């Protein structure tokens, strides 16, 4: 009887998909899943392109467009349409180049969104880990603080700030971070309650590891997969909030451009210059949509129950 070859022996066959995941960490598996997720990768590419264009606004305006975003042109203050007289996206009601202002507005809008979300993220992570690890009186105190902050009407606070100060980018960053850290704290607190009772945490405590080491070297890395999703979504939420505040006149004040105040200021000129409304609204929608898609993709990529 002829001996069957190794290739024909079912016992000798290896599951290539299962074998390929052996020895990979959760982060490595997540990155591989992200690379396979075409929609999330497309959203990342679009968001990166928008960020690069916003970051390069001074160079693009000076050397490519040859305009200053704040220069007014009385001869061009006729809501010039797209492409007219060298203005690629036309001009606004006082003759300022619309494309140049969109690029500079992207710096402010994205800067407020990213800075405020990261500050809120830092506060939420720190307080969440501390209250979840210690519990007891510290937990009661921080929960009281969370309840107090969430009870403050955000719109009333912003109206008060607008009455006392001129709401600039840094003012909005601080206020929005102050109003949005509570959700991250609650999420991290709940996860920390679960993680602190696991065997490796008990082992670290048994060998004399200090509380700070346990919290920020053993617990915090295990929260990354949960919190990174929250961060991506929070950036999109802050951009939407800034746009809504600009619509109410409580955002960054002109002549400093943001996508929100450009959209708000141009709504009365929709018939004369529809391009003034369309492009800021499109950029807000595209940016927030990309951030939500990225957040959803990160959640799926870091989910340990996801099957490759």
Backbone as a ProteinNet text record, in pm:
[ID]
protein_1_A
[PRIMARY]
XXXXXXXXXXXXXXXXXXXXXXXXXXXXXXXXXXXXXXXXXXXXXXXXXXXXXXXXXXXXXXXXXXXXXXXXXXXXXXXXXXXXXXXXXXXXXXXXXXXXXXXXXXXXXXXXXXXXXXXXXXXXXXXXXXXXXXXXXXXXXXXXXXXXXXXXXXXXXXXXXXXXXXXXXXXXXXXXXXXXXXXXXXXXXXXXXXXXXXXXXXXXXXXXXXXXXXXXXXXXXXXXXXXXXXXXXXXXXXXXXXXXXXXXXXXXXXXXXXXXXXXXXXXXXXXXXXXXXXXXXXXXXXXXXXXXXXXXXXXXXXXXXXXX
[TERTIARY]
85.4	0	88	61	146.1	121.9	230.8	222.3	173.4	73.7	22.4	124	130	223	176.7	270.5	239.6	128.7	130.8	30.3	-109.7	-118.5	-248.8	-296	-205.9	-241	-312.9	-441.1	-514.8	-458.8	-392.2	-336.6	-221.5	-147.7	-28.6	-60.3	-186.9	-220	-229.6	-185.6	-192.6	-296.2	-370.3	-462.4	-380.5	-360.9	-271.5	-320.6	-453	-506.4	-481.1	-504.4	-483.1	-335.3	-250.9	-106.6	-50.1	-107.1	-52.4	-76.3	-173.8	-201.7	-124.7	-53.7	19.1	131.5	138.2	246.6	225.5	111.6	86	15.2	56.5	-9.1	-142	-223.1	-350.9	-331.4	-227.1	-201.6	-163	-79.7	-39.6	-159	-245.2	-365.7	-457.6	-468.6	-555	-504.4	-372.7	-316.2	-337.7	-328.5	-351.4	-497.7	-588.4	-730.3	-759.7	-693.3	-714.4	-668.9	-553.8	-503.1	-599.4	-674.5	-769.6	-903.5	-927.7	-1054.5	-1042.4	-1092.1	-1073.3	-1144.7	-1262.7	-1338	-1265.8	-1214.9	-1141.3	-1012.2	-941.4	-818.2	-846.8	-958.4	-996.2	-1026.1	-1096.8	-1126.6	-998.1	-902.6	-773.9	-698.8	-700.4	-631.1	-694.8	-828.1	-898	-870.5	-876.7	-853.6	-709.6	-615	-474.5	-452.9	-519.7	-507	-562.9	-677.1	-735.1	-643.2	-584.8	-494.3	-368.6	-315.2	-195.4	-225.7	-340.8	-378.9	-395.1	-456.7	-474.2	-339.1	-251.3	-119.6	-36.6	-55.4	20.7	-49.3	-151.2	-228.4	-142.5	-47.2	33.6	113.7	173.5	254.7	166.7	53.9	-35.8	-90.4	-130.5	-188.5	-86.5	37.1	137.3	199.6	233.7	313.4	231.2	113.9	33.2	-86	-160.2	-276.8	-240.9	-126.3	-80.4	-183.7	-244.9	-343.6	-321.3	-377	-380.9	-526.4	-552.5	-692.4	-771.5	-702.4	-772.2	-775	-710.2	-710.9	-846.3	-900.7	-1027.5	-1001.6	-1082.2	-1069	-1203.4	-1209.5	-1336.4	-1388.5	-1295.5	-1337.7	-1393.9	-1353.9	-1398.3	-1509.7	-1560.8	-1662.1	-1801.1	-1809.9	-1936.7	-1973.4	-1929.8	-1955.8	-1913.4	-1786.6	-1738.9	-1755.8	-1803.9	-1824.7	-1692.9	-1705	-1586.9	-1507.7	-1376.1	-1286.8	-1279.3	-1359.4	-1361.9	-1242.1	-1175.4	-1065.3	-956.3	-924	-815.7	-851.6	-975	-1018.2	-1080.4	-1006.6	-1045.9	-1184	-1212.2	-1343.8	-1423.5	-1391.6	-1465.5	-1425	-1504.2	-1476.9	-1602.4	-1582.4	-1696.6	-1755.1	-1839.7	-1912.7	-1824.2	-1703.9	-1613.3	-1486.1	-1491.4	-1383.4	-1265	-1281.1	-1170.7	-1174.2	-1056.8	-1047.1	-1103.2	-1201.4	-1273.1	-1185.7	-1107	-1022.8	-917.5	-853	-750.8	-810.6	-930.7	-994.4	-1036.6	-1077.5	-1112	-990.2	-875	-753.6	-713.5	-715.6	-681.5	-788.4	-914.1	-1020.6	-1001.9	-948.3	-922.4	-822.8	-721.8	-625.3	-695.5	-786.2	-853.6	-953.2	-1037.1	-1140.2	-1079	-981.8	-916.2	-833.8	-769.8	-691.4	-777.9	-894.6	-985.9	-1035.1	-1074.1	-1124.4	-1022	-900.8	-796.7	-749.2	-721.7	-669.1	-769.3	-894.2	-996.4	-1021.9	-1028	-1052.6	-937	-812.6	-697.9	-693.4	-723.5	-726	-836.1	-953.9	-1064.2	-1027.5	-959.9	-916.1	-817.5	-721.7	-621.8	-687.8	-778	-847.1	-931.9	-1007.2	-1094.8	-1019.7	-908.9	-828.7	-770.6	-710.1	-644.4	-743.2	-853.6	-952.4	-1020.3	-1045.7	-1111.8	-1027.7	-897.6	-809.9	-798.1	-784.4	-768.9	-893.9	-1011	-1133.5	-1167.1	-1137.4	-1164.8	-1070.8	-948	-850.4	-872.4	-893.6	-905.3	-1047.9	-1147.4	-1284.9	-1308	-1404.6	-1428.5	-1459.1	-1394.5	-1419.3	-1377.7	-1266.1	-1221.7	-1324.5	-1379.8	-1482.4	-1605.4	-1646.4	-1762.9	-1736.9	-1615.2	-1581.7	-1584.3	-1522.4	-1516.5	-1653.8	-1732.3	-1868.9	-1952.7	-1930.5	-1999.9	-1956.2	-1825.6	-1774.6	-1834.1	-1844.3	-1903.2	-2049.3	-2123.4	-2264.5	-2279.5	-2189	-2194.7	-2167.6	-2063	-2027.2	-2137.4	-2192.7	-2298	-2427.7	-2442.8	-2563.2	-2553.9	-2432.6	-2416.3	-2462.6	-2560.3	-2601.7	-2486.5	-2437.9	-2323.6	-2350	-2471.8	-2504.7	-2503	-2553.8	-2553.7	-2410.5	-2324.6	-2184.2	-2117.8	-2145.1	-2084.8	-2140	-2267.6	-2324.3	-2257.1	-2230	-2162.9	-2021.4	-1949.9	-1812.5	-1812.1	-1909.2	-1917.3	-1945	-2021.2	-2051.4	-1930.3	-1845.7	-1730.7	-1605.8	-1590	-1468.6	-1507.5	-1409.5	-1427.6	-1383.3	-1476.2	-1440.6	-1340.3	-1213.1	-1110.7	-1088.9	-996.9	-972.2	-935.6	-844.8	-801.8	-913.7	-996.7	-1111.2	-1204.5	-1233.4	-1321.5	-1260.3	-1129.5	-1062.6	-1080.3	-1055.9	-1066.4	-1209.7	-1303.3	-1443.9	-1498.1	-1471.4	-1521.7	-1457.5	-1329.9	-1265.1	-1328	-1358.2	-1421.2	-1558.9	-1629.9	-1766.4	-1774	-1664.4	-1673.3	-1590.5	-1520.2	-1433.9	-1511.3	-1633.7	-1706.7	-1737.5	-1770.6	-1804.3	-1683.5	-1565.4	-1443.7	-1413.7	-1432.2	-1406.1	-1496.6	-1623.1	-1716.5	-1678.5	-1640.9	-1601.7	-1477.1	-1373.3	-1247.3	-1266.9	-1347.9	-1376.3	-1433.9	-1533.2	-1594.5	-1496.3	-1412.9	-1313.9	-1208.4	-1168.6	-1066.9	-1118.3	-1245	-1305.4	-1288.3	-1303	-1290.3	-1144.5	-1056.7	-916.3	-843.1	-875.8	-798.3	-809.3	-907.9	-924.9	-864.4	-798	-742.9	-612.4	-574.3	-462.9	-331.2	-303.8	-174.7	-165.4	-278.6	-277.2	-252	-317.1	-294.9	-150.2	-92.3	48.1	141.7	115.3	198.3	190.8	71.4	56	129.7	128.3	191.8	343.9	403.6	550	596.3	502.2	540.4	532.8	465.5	451.2	367.8	408.5	337.4	209.5	118.3	-10.3	7.7	98.8	121.1	166.5	256.8	305.4	192.5	109.8	0.1	-99.2	-132.6	-233.3	-186.4	-62.5	-19.1	75.8	116.4	198.7	126	26.6	-43	-189.6	-256.9	-398.9	-416.7	-347.1	-367	-344	-236.6	-219.6	-335.9	-403.9	-515.9	-644.7	-641.2	-756.8	-745.2	-632.9	-606.9	-712.6	-747.1	-840.4	-978.6	-1016.3	-1147.4	-1142.9	-1037.6	-1033.3	-997.3	-920.4	-881.1	-1002.6	-1102.7	-1227.4	-1300.4	-1305.5	-1370.9	-1302.9	-1170.4	-1095.9	-1132.1	-1135.5	-1167.4	-1307	-1403.1	-1540.9	-1552.2	-1478.7	-1484.4	-1432.2	-1329.7	-1277.5	-1387.4	-1458.7	-1569.3	-1679.8	-1711.5	-1816.4	-1779.2	-1652.1	-1608.8	-1616.4	-1579.5	-1589.6	-1735.3	-1827.3	-1969.1	-2017.7	-1971.9	-2012.5	-1962.5	-1836.3	-1781.2	-1860.8	-1902.1	-1981.5	-2117.5	-2179.2	-2308.8	-2296.6	-2189	-2167.7	-2145.3	-2073.4	-2052.3	-2184.4	-2272.6	-2404.3	-2482.9	-2460.9	-2528.5	-2451.7	-2335.2	-2254.9	-2168.9	-2148.4	-2070.4	-1935.4	-1903.6	-1776.9	-1666.7	-1563.8	-1453	-1507.4	-1471	-1527.7	-1445.3	-1512.8	-1440.9	-1354.1	-1244.4	-1209.9	-1138	-1110.5	-1047.8	-1143.8	-1104.3	-1199.3	-1199.3	-1316.5	-1333.6	-1440.3	-1445.9	-1550.5	-1688.3	-1701	-1830.7	-1874	-1785.1	-1830	-1837.2	-1758.5	-1774.1	-1911	-1954.4	-2086.3	-2196.2	-2178.6	-2279.8	-2291	-2177.3	-2179.1	-2228.6	-2219.1	-2256	-2399.9	-2472	-2606.2	-2701.6	-2674.6	-2759.8	-2728.6	-2616.6	-2576.7	-2591.6	-2678.2	-2684.9	-2726.1	-2818.8	-2864.8	-2756.2	-2681.9	-2577.2	-2452.4	-2418.1	-2296.3	-2316.3	-2383	-2408	-2280.5	-2170.6	-2044.2	-1991.7	-2034.4	-1990	-2050	-2163.3	-2229.7	-2189	-2178.1	-2157.2	-2022.6	-1914.6	-1782.2	-1751	-1780.1	-1757.8	-1842.5	-1970	-2056	-2005.2	-1956.7	-1903.1	-1779.6	-1690.8	-1569.5	-1602.1	-1697.9	-1739.7	-1796.2	-1886.8	-1949.8	-1847.1	-1754.9	-1655.7	-1560.8	-1516.6	-1424.6	-1489	-1610.1	-1678.8	-1712.5	-1756	-1787.1	-1663.6	-1549.8	-1425	-1386.6	-1402	-1368	-1458.6	-1586.8	-1678.5	-1646.1	-1612.4	-1575.4	-1447.5	-1349.9	-1224.7	-1251.5	-1335.8	-1370.5	-1436.5	-1527.1	-1593.9	-1495.2	-1403.5	-1302.6	-1206.8	-1167.1	-1079.4	-1148.6	-1277.1	-1350.9	-1351.7	-1377.8	-1377.8	-1238.1	-1136.2	-1000.1	-948.5	-981.8	-930.8	-1021.5	-1133.3	-1223.9	-1161.8	-1130.9	-1065.8	-1155	-1286.5	-1378.2	-1390.1	-1325.1	-1329.9	-1254.9	-1317.5	-1256.1	-1187.3	-1058.3	-983.7	-1024.7
-120.7	0	124.4	211.6	330.3	426.2	484.4	581.9	714.6	771.1	900.4	1009.7	1106.8	1219	1306.5	1389.2	1479.3	1575.7	1622.7	1718.9	1659.2	1518.1	1453.5	1415	1419.6	1380.2	1494.7	1480.9	1591	1632.7	1537.2	1569.3	1668.2	1661.1	1744	1883.9	1906.8	2036.1	2141.2	2260.2	2372.6	2472.5	2524.2	2631.7	2759.8	2806.1	2920	3044.9	3068	3188.2	3184.5	3064.1	3051.9	3061.9	3000.8	3003	3143.9	3223.6	3356.5	3452.1	3422.4	3510.8	3471.5	3359.1	3313.7	3410.5	3449.7	3534.1	3681.8	3722.9	3864.6	3923.9	4043.4	4113.1	4170.7	4219.8	4279.7	4401.6	4481.6	4600.2	4561.1	4458.9	4413.3	4358.8	4282.8	4230.8	4345.8	4447.1	4561.5	4637.9	4659	4730.3	4652	4520.1	4439.9	4447.6	4446.6	4460.2	4597	4700.7	4835.4	4843.4	4782.6	4784.9	4715.8	4617.5	4546.1	4618.6	4712.9	4786.7	4904.2	4887	4986.5	5117.6	5109.6	5231.6	5315.6	5249.8	5322.9	5381.9	5307.6	5359.2	5478.2	5472.3	5586	5708.7	5688.7	5799.9	5858	5772.4	5819.6	5902.5	5857.7	5930.3	6066.6	6071.9	6199.5	6294.5	6243.5	6328.5	6378.6	6292.5	6333.9	6440.2	6426.3	6525.6	6661.1	6660.7	6785.3	6850.8	6768.6	6822.2	6881.7	6815.1	6866.9	6996.8	7004.4	7127.6	7243.1	7213.7	7317.8	7360.7	7263.6	7296.6	7378.3	7350.7	7423.1	7546.5	7594.4	7709.8	7832.3	7871.8	7991.1	7977.2	7860	7837.1	7834.9	7764	7754.2	7891.5	7969.8	8101.8	8196.9	8192.6	8289.5	8252.2	8124.6	8086.3	8023.4	7970.8	7907.3	7995.8	8041.7	8124.9	8273	8312.3	8452.5	8550.8	8512.3	8599	8595.2	8695	8697.4	8674.8	8584.5	8552.1	8669	8771	8885	9008.4	9000.5	9114.2	9125.3	9244.4	9267.7	9335.8	9301.1	9356	9416.4	9549.7	9616.8	9580.1	9558.2	9524	9383.2	9299.6	9159.8	9131.7	9234.6	9212	9198.6	9105.2	9082.7	8935.1	8866.7	8723	8650.9	8670.7	8609.4	8459.3	8396.5	8251.2	8175.3	8045.1	7958.2	7982	8006	8020.1	8158.4	8253.6	8386.1	8468.9	8531.2	8624.5	8565.9	8439.8	8376.5	8326.8	8345.6	8295.2	8156.8	8053.1	7915.1	7882.1	7922.3	7896.9	8026.5	8127.1	8251.2	8338.3	8442.5	8535.5	8550.5	8609.8	8634.1	8772.3	8819.3	8943.7	9067.6	9059.3	9175.6	9147.3	9046.5	9023.7	8944.3	8871.3	8789	8652.2	8600	8471.6	8360.2	8288.9	8189.2	8066.8	8021.3	7904.2	7930.8	8046.6	8079.4	8083.4	8139.4	8146.5	8008	7922.3	7784.9	7710.8	7730.5	7664.3	7713	7845.1	7897.5	7861.7	7856.6	7816.5	7671.5	7588	7448.9	7437.8	7525.8	7526.3	7549	7647.5	7681.7	7572.9	7529.7	7430.4	7297.2	7248.5	7123	7140	7257.6	7282.5	7282.1	7348.3	7348.3	7206.5	7133.9	6998.5	6905.9	6905.2	6814.1	6855.2	6984.3	7030.5	7009.7	7047.5	7032.4	6885	6801.6	6658.6	6592.9	6630.2	6572	6618.9	6747	6795.3	6725.5	6714	6641.6	6495.5	6435.8	6296.6	6277.1	6368.6	6359.7	6370.9	6468.3	6485	6361.3	6315.1	6200.7	6073.2	6048.4	5928.9	5933.1	6045.7	6057.4	6037.6	6111.3	6099.9	5963.3	5908.9	5779	5666.9	5667	5562.6	5576.2	5699.2	5721.3	5677.3	5722.6	5687.9	5540.3	5479.9	5338.6	5250.2	5295.3	5214.9	5223.9	5343.8	5362	5338.8	5384.6	5371.8	5451.9	5409.9	5470.5	5618.8	5696.2	5839	5915.3	5873.2	5939.9	5919.8	5799.9	5771.1	5859.2	5872	5956.5	6102.2	6150.6	6290.2	6318.4	6231	6254.3	6235.2	6141.7	6126.7	6250.9	6310.9	6436.6	6546.8	6549.7	6648.9	6629	6503	6472.6	6517.8	6487.2	6526.9	6678.3	6748.5	6894.8	6953.6	6902.8	6956.1	6928.7	6807.4	6774.5	6851.2	6900.3	6977.4	7121.9	7168.2	7305.7	7314	7397.6	7411.5	7471.2	7395	7439.7	7569.2	7584	7704.5	7827.7	7812.7	7925	7965.8	7865.9	7894.9	7969	7925	7989.7	8130.6	8150.4	8285.6	8378.6	8325.4	8404.8	8441	8342.2	8367.1	8466.7	8452.9	8545.4	8687.7	8702	8835.3	8898	8813.6	8865.7	8877.9	8784.1	8781.4	8769	8794.5	8766.1	8622.5	8531	8389.3	8359.3	8347.2	8310.4	8160.4	8111.3	7966.9	7904.3	7968.3	7907.9	7906.3	8008.3	8009.5	7893.3	7872.8	7762.7	7627	7613.2	7485.6	7450.7	7547.2	7521.7	7493.7	7573.4	7555	7422.2	7388.2	7262.3	7141.5	7151.8	7042.4	7026.6	7139.7	7136.8	7071	7089.2	7037.3	6893.9	6839.9	6710.3	6597.5	6622.3	6517.9	6411.6	6441	6351.7	6215.4	6212.6	6084.5	5991.4	6046.2	5963.9	5911.8	5995.8	5954.2	5838.3	5846.4	5738	5607.3	5616.8	5497.4	5433.2	5515.2	5464.4	5410.8	5478.2	5432.7	5291.2	5267.1	5134.2	5026.8	5058.3	4960.3	4933.4	5037.8	5021.4	4935.4	4949	4863.4	4716.2	4684.7	4545.4	4500	4586	4547.1	4531.8	4613.3	4614.2	4483.1	4399.4	4272.9	4154.5	4179	4068.3	4018.7	3898.1	3830.5	3905.9	3962.1	4028.7	4156.1	4221	4338.1	4294.8	4185.5	4133.5	4087.7	4030.5	3986.6	4106	4211.2	4331.8	4393.5	4393.7	4448.3	4360.9	4229	4136.3	4149.4	4185.5	4198.8	4339.7	4422.9	4553.7	4670.1	4652.5	4764	4875.4	4999	5112.4	5140	5211.8	5240.3	5312.7	5410.5	5486.4	5392.8	5300	5205.5	5115.6	5068.1	4979.1	5052.8	5176.4	5251.3	5286.7	5335.5	5392.9	5303	5189.6	5095.5	4965.5	4931.2	4803.4	4821.8	4919.5	4939.4	5026	5139	5234.3	5174.6	5095.9	5038.3	4949.4	4888.4	4800.2	4877.1	5008.1	5092.4	5155.3	5136.4	5204.5	5170.9	5042.4	5000.8	5060.9	5092.6	5152.3	5302.9	5364.6	5511.1	5573.8	5505.2	5563.3	5585	5498.1	5514.9	5640.1	5657.8	5775.2	5903.6	5901.8	6020.7	6060.9	5965.8	5996.4	6056.2	5998.9	6048.8	6185.6	6207.6	6335.9	6451	6424.8	6530.8	6576.4	6479.5	6514.3	6588.8	6547.3	6614	6759.1	6781.8	6917.8	7008.8	6957.1	7036.8	7074.5	6980.6	7010.2	7113.1	7100.4	7195.8	7335.3	7344.1	7475.7	7536.8	7455.1	7506.1	7555.6	7480.6	7521.4	7651.1	7663.2	7785.6	7905.5	7886.3	7995.3	8037.9	7942.2	7974.3	8063.9	8044.4	8125.6	8253.3	8271.2	8389.7	8378.1	8255.2	8233.9	8170.1	8147.7	8084.4	8186.4	8144.4	8234.9	8349.1	8470.2	8587.2	8627.1	8674.1	8726.6	8845.3	8872.8	8815.8	8681.1	8626.6	8493.7	8391.3	8321.1	8229.9	8090.8	8034.4	7891.7	7842.8	7713.9	7662.5	7696.8	7696.7	7727.2	7870.9	7967.3	8106	8147.4	8082.8	8109.3	8063.8	7948	7897.6	7986.2	8026.8	8110.2	8247.4	8310.4	8446.8	8452.1	8340	8342	8297	8255.9	8203	8309.9	8437.8	8545.1	8579.1	8525.5	8556.2	8434.4	8341.4	8214.4	8235.4	8326.3	8347.4	8410.1	8508	8575.4	8488.8	8412.4	8330.6	8195.9	8100.9	7969.6	7894.9	7926.9	7858.7	7892.4	8006.3	8045	7954.5	7894.7	7804.6	7659.7	7624.1	7483.5	7430.9	7503.8	7449.1	7437.3	7537.9	7516.2	7401.8	7395.8	7286.5	7150.8	7143.8	7017.8	6974	7067.1	7032.9	6986.9	7053	7008.8	6867.9	6845.3	6714.3	6605.6	6633	6534.9	6501.2	6604.1	6581.8	6499.2	6537.1	6465.7	6323.3	6306	6171.8	6083.1	6135.9	6058.7	6019	6111.3	6080.8	5972.4	5976.5	5872.8	5737.2	5737.6	5611.5	5555.1	5643	5598.5	5542	5610.9	5560.8	5424.4	5406	5276.4	5169.6	5206.6	5110.1	5070.8	5166.3	5135.8	5043.4	5067.7	4981.4	4837.2	4816.8	4681.1	4620.5	4701.8	4650.4	4604.9	4677.1	4644	4550.2	4510.5	4416.6	4277.1	4218.8	4087	3976	4001.7	3899	3903.7	4002	4010.8	3893.8	3828.7	3713.6	3761.4	3726.1	3764.7	3679.3
0	0	0	-92.6	-106	9.9	57.2	166.3	111.8	183.1	137.2	164.6	73.1	91.2	207	256.6	367.6	328.5	203.6	158.4	162.1	141.4	139.7	279	376.8	512.6	583.5	621.2	682.8	817.7	885.5	1016.8	1004.5	892.2	875	823.6	782.1	726.5	836.5	808.2	902.2	853.4	946.2	913	899.5	775.6	751.9	822.1	824	888.2	1037.6	1099.5	1242.9	1278.2	1193.9	1218.6	1206.5	1114.4	1089.8	1205.7	1293.6	1406.2	1530.8	1526.1	1644	1678.4	1805.1	1853	1830.7	1772.5	1750.1	1871.4	1909.2	2020.1	1972.8	2069.4	2033.5	1943.8	1972.9	1890.6	1748.6	1733.8	1601.1	1522.5	1592.6	1527.5	1485.6	1573.9	1544.2	1423.3	1414.9	1300.1	1171.1	1178.2	1059.1	1015.6	1114.4	1079.7	1018.5	1072.5	1017.6	873.3	843	705.8	609.1	659.6	574.9	563.7	653.7	654	557.2	436.5	331.3	362.6	423.9	453.5	558.6	662.8	766.9	712	627.3	567.4	476.9	403.4	318.8	404.7	516.4	607.4	665.8	699.9	752	648.2	523.4	416.1	393.9	390.4	369.6	485.2	608.8	725.8	728.5	693.8	689.1	582.1	468.3	361.3	406.2	473.9	523.8	626.6	714.4	816.6	753.3	650.6	582.3	509	444.9	375.6	474.6	589.7	691.6	748.3	773.6	827.9	728.3	599.7	497.4	444	516	468.9	438.9	526.2	494.4	365.2	345.2	224.8	100.8	108.4	-7.7	-45.5	55.6	27.5	-33.8	18.9	-25.8	-159.7	-177	-294.1	-407.2	-376.2	-480.9	-519.3	-418.1	-446.5	-463.6	-404.3	-410.2	-354.2	-242.7	-178.4	-27.4	40.8	186.4	227.5	321.9	354.7	411.4	463.4	523.2	434	316.6	224	155.2	156	87.4	-45.6	-141.1	-277.3	-316	-315	-344.2	-482.5	-574.1	-710.5	-719.6	-621.8	-626	-526.5	-460.7	-357.3	-419.8	-514.3	-583	-576.9	-471.9	-459.1	-586.6	-622.1	-745.9	-739.6	-845.2	-844.8	-854.8	-850	-853.7	-981.6	-964.7	-1078.6	-1139.3	-1089.9	-1151.7	-1107.2	-1203.9	-1180.2	-1089	-1110.2	-1036.2	-898.3	-854.7	-724	-743.8	-703.7	-735.3	-681.5	-556	-496.8	-479.5	-557.6	-551.6	-433.4	-407.1	-296.9	-211.5	-92.9	-5	-31.1	59	34.9	36.3	93.8	92.3	12.1	-72.8	-168.1	-116.2	-5.9	44.7	-22.8	-55.7	-124.7	-36.6	-89.3	-9.2	21.2	-75.5	-54.2	53.1	46	146.3	286.6	298.7	430.3	478	387.6	426.9	482.3	419.7	465.5	604.2	625.1	756.9	860.8	818.4	909.6	954.5	864.3	901.7	1014.9	1015.4	1126.4	1259.6	1263.5	1388.2	1428.2	1334.7	1366.2	1409.2	1331.5	1368.2	1495.4	1510.7	1631.4	1755.9	1748.9	1863.9	1892.3	1787.6	1807.2	1869	1813.2	1862.5	2001.5	2021.8	2151.1	2263.2	2238.2	2341.5	2372.5	2268	2289.8	2364.9	2332.7	2403.3	2548.5	2573.9	2711.6	2791.1	2732	2795.5	2818.4	2720.7	2728.8	2844.5	2857.3	2964.2	3101.7	3117	3245.3	3276.3	3176	3197	3230.3	3159.4	3185.8	3327.3	3363.3	3493.7	3608.3	3604.8	3712.6	3710.9	3592.2	3583.1	3641.9	3611.4	3666.4	3818.3	3866.1	4010.8	4085.9	4040.2	4111.9	4099.1	3982.8	3966.1	4047.2	4067	4141.2	4292	4342.2	4487.5	4538.6	4464.9	4511.3	4639.2	4717.8	4848.9	4841.9	4931	4940.7	4816.6	4754.8	4631.1	4521	4513.2	4412.7	4436.2	4562	4594.1	4557.1	4586.1	4557.4	4407.4	4328.6	4184.4	4120.6	4172.4	4121.5	4151.6	4268.5	4300.5	4203.5	4171	4077	3938.2	3896	3765.4	3761.2	3867.8	3874	3869.5	3939.5	3942.5	3804.4	3735.9	3603.9	3501.8	3505.5	3408.6	3436.3	3558.7	3591.7	3544.1	3509.5	3461.2	3316.6	3285.8	3144.2	3062.7	2966.8	2887.9	2814.1	2761.1	2685.8	2775.4	2899.3	2993.8	3027.1	3049.2	3079.8	2964.2	2841.6	2724.9	2704.2	2733.6	2725.9	2826.4	2944.9	3047.6	3004.2	2948.2	2901.9	2786.5	2695.4	2582	2628	2739.7	2791.9	2860.2	2922.5	2996.8	2911.2	2817	2735.6	2588.5	2503.1	2361.5	2337.8	2305.2	2298.2	2186.8	2221.8	2125.4	2125.2	2042	2034.6	2168.8	2245.5	2371.7	2475	2474.1	2564.9	2534	2405.4	2366.3	2399.3	2378.2	2409.2	2556.3	2644.1	2788.4	2830.4	2779.4	2819.1	2768.7	2642.7	2587.8	2655	2690.4	2764.6	2901.9	2968	3100.3	3095.5	2983.7	2973	2921.1	2866.1	2797.1	2859.4	2970.5	3026.3	3103.9	3142.8	3234.5	3172.1	3042.6	2979.1	2976.8	2947.3	2947.8	3088.1	3188.7	3326.9	3366.2	3332.4	3366.8	3298	3171.3	3096.8	3157.4	3181	3235.6	3377.1	3457.1	3594.2	3593.9	3507.1	3501.2	3457.8	3357	3310.6	3418	3491	3595.4	3708.9	3744.5	3846.7	3811.2	3682.4	3637.7	3635	3583.2	3564.1	3696.7	3796.3	3921.3	3999.1	3966.9	4038	3962.7	3852.1	3774.9	3837	3798	3863.2	3850.3	3732.5	3714.6	3796.8	3826.4	3913.8	4058.2	4098.9	4234.3	4251.1	4144.6	4151.2	4163.3	4087.1	4095.4	4234.1	4293	4428.1	4529.7	4506.5	4600.7	4602.2	4488.4	4484.5	4520.6	4566.1	4619.4	4523.3	4408.9	4314.6	4377.8	4355.3	4412.6	4332.6	4397.7	4334	4201.3	4196.2	4073	3961.1	3991.1	3889.8	3840.4	3933.7	3894.7	3805.3	3843.7	3768.1	3627.7	3616.8	3489.8	3409.6	3465	3388.4	3360.1	3442.1	3423.9	3383.8	3443.1	3411.9	3287.5	3282.6	3172.8	3033.8	3010.4	2875.7	2832.2	2928.3	2894.9	2867.7	2886.1	2854.8	2716.2	2649.5	2522.6	2418.7	2406.5	2302.1	2319.9	2444.6	2471.8	2453.9	2507	2511.4	2377	2292.6	2164.3	2074.9	2089.3	2014.1	2061.4	2194.2	2252	2206.7	2198.7	2157.3	2014.7	1922.9	1782.9	1770.4	1842.3	1835	1901.5	2011.6	2081.9	1995.5	1915	1826.8	1730.8	1672	1583.7	1656.2	1778.4	1856	1887.2	1922.8	1956.6	1833.7	1716.4	1594	1567.1	1589.1	1571.4	1673.6	1798.7	1901.6	1868.1	1821.6	1784.9	1670.8	1575.5	1463.7	1511.9	1604.2	1657.9	1737.8	1814.6	1892.2	1800.8	1692.2	1597.3	1534.9	1511.2	1455.7	1551.7	1684.1	1785.8	1819.2	1755.2	1782.8	1907.1	1957.8	2080.1	2052.6	1926.9	1893.4	1873.5	1799.8	1767.2	1682.3	1717.1	1650.2	1527.6	1420.8	1304.2	1345	1272.4	1140.5	1145	1266.4	1271.7	1213.3	1105.9	1041.5	1104.9	1119.7	1146.1	1049.6	1027.9	939.1	993.2	1125.4	1185.5	1163.4	1192.3	1175.6	1028.9	940.7	796.9	748.5	796.3	759.5	816.6	942	1007.4	941.8	912.6	857.6	713.9	643.9	501.8	476.4	580.4	555.8	501	534.1	483.1	337.5	285.2	148.1	56.9	95.7	21.7	-124.4	-149.4	-287.1	-373.4	-315	-393.6	-408.8	-304.6	-309.4	-241.9	-307.7	-244.9	-209.5	-282	-253.1	-112.9	-58.4	75.4	183	154.5	249	223	96	59.5	108.6	84.5	113.6	263.2	348.1	491.8	547.2	502.5	548.4	503.4	380	328	406.1	439.1	513.6	655.3	720.6	854.5	847.9	752.5	738.8	708.9	616.7	576.1	691.4	765	876	986.5	1025	1133.4	1090.3	966.2	915.9	918.1	874	874.5	1017.4	1111.9	1251.6	1308.3	1275.9	1324.2	1261.1	1132.3	1066.4	1127.4	1154.6	1216.3	1355.9	1433.6	1566.1	1559.3	1464.6	1448.3	1404.4	1313.4	1269.2	1379.5	1462.7	1576	1675.7	1699	1791.3	1741.7	1612.5	1557.9	1558.5	1529.8	1520.3	1656.3	1762.5	1894	1973	1913.7	1980.4	1978	2095	2096	2042.3	2031.8	1980.6	1829.2	1766.8	1621.2	1559.9	1463	1395.3	1268.6	1253.4	1132.7	1014.2
[MASK]
++++++++++++++++++++++++++++++++++++++++++++++++++++++++++++++++++++++++++++++++++++++++++++++++++++++++++++++++++++++++++++++++++++++++++++++++++++++++++++++++++++++++++++++++++++++++++++++++++++++++++++++++++++++++++++++++++++++++++++++++++++++++++++++++++++++++++++++++++++++++++++++++++++++++++++++++++++

